[in-house]
Amino acid sequence: MKIGIISDTHGLLRPEVIKALDGCKAILHGGDINKQEIIDQLEEIAPIYVVRGNNDSNWADHIPMFLDFELAGLRIYMSHI
């Protein structure tokens, strides 16, 4: 299972990143997203697990500060800070 791990996109998804994430069954984003559109773009590629970063402001109030879940038989804990 191919899992993409990304962080600190700061409002920009470069074409090279989108290409590298092609074929992923899940994407983990470690925060500092900076705008909802980044999440929307990533969700078009694969299901996304995302945590809030220190540069994510009021728009990201709905995004958790940490996640603790299982994926592909792995226990994963995510936090930006």
C-alpha positions as CSV (number, residue, x, y, z in Angstrom):
1,M,0.0,0.0,0.0
2,K,1.5,3.3,-1.1
3,I,1.0,6.1,1.6
4,G,2.0,9.7,0.8
5,I,3.4,11.7,3.7
6,I,3.6,15.5,3.3
7,S,3.8,18.6,5.5
8,D,4.3,22.3,5.4
9,T,2.7,22.9,2.0
10,H,2.0,26.5,3.1
11,G,-0.7,27.0,0.5
12,L,1.1,25.5,-2.5
13,L,1.0,22.1,-4.1
14,R,3.7,21.9,-6.8
15,P,3.0,19.7,-9.9
16,E,6.0,17.4,-8.8
17,V,4.3,16.7,-5.5
18,I,1.0,15.9,-7.1
19,K,2.8,13.5,-9.5
20,A,4.7,11.9,-6.6
21,L,1.4,11.3,-4.7
22,D,-0.3,9.6,-7.7
23,G,-1.3,6.1,-6.8
24,C,-1.3,6.6,-3.1
25,K,-4.1,4.9,-1.2
26,A,-3.9,7.5,1.6
27,I,-2.1,10.8,2.2
28,L,-0.9,12.0,5.6
29,H,-0.5,15.8,5.9
30,G,1.5,17.0,8.9
31,G,0.1,20.5,9.1
32,D,0.9,24.1,7.9
33,I,-1.6,23.7,5.1
34,N,-2.6,27.4,5.1
35,K,-5.8,27.0,3.0
36,Q,-8.7,24.6,2.5
37,E,-7.9,24.3,-1.2
38,I,-4.8,22.2,-0.5
39,I,-6.9,19.6,1.4
40,D,-9.5,19.6,-1.4
41,Q,-6.8,19.0,-4.0
42,L,-5.2,16.2,-2.0
43,E,-8.6,14.5,-1.4
44,E,-9.0,14.2,-5.2
45,I,-5.9,11.9,-5.1
46,A,-6.6,9.8,-2.0
47,P,-8.3,9.9,1.4
48,I,-6.4,12.4,3.6
49,Y,-5.4,12.4,7.3
50,V,-4.5,15.9,8.3
51,V,-3.5,17.7,11.5
52,R,-3.4,21.4,12.2
53,G,0.0,23.2,12.1
54,N,1.1,26.3,13.9
55,N,0.6,28.4,10.7
56,D,-3.0,27.2,10.2
57,S,-5.3,30.0,11.5
58,N,-9.0,30.3,12.1
59,W,-10.0,28.7,8.8
60,A,-8.6,25.4,10.3
61,D,-10.5,25.3,13.6
62,H,-12.1,22.0,12.4
63,I,-8.8,20.3,11.9
64,P,-7.4,18.4,14.9
65,M,-4.1,19.2,16.6
66,F,-3.3,15.5,16.6
67,L,-4.5,12.2,15.2
68,D,-4.1,8.6,16.6
69,F,-5.3,5.9,14.2
70,E,-4.5,2.6,12.4
71,L,-3.8,2.4,8.7
72,A,-2.7,-0.6,6.8
73,G,-1.9,-2.5,10.0
74,L,0.2,0.4,11.4
75,R,-0.6,2.5,14.5
76,I,0.0,6.1,13.5
77,Y,0.2,9.2,15.8
78,M,0.4,12.5,14.0
79,S,1.1,16.0,15.3
80,H,2.7,19.1,13.8
81,I,4.4,20.4,16.9
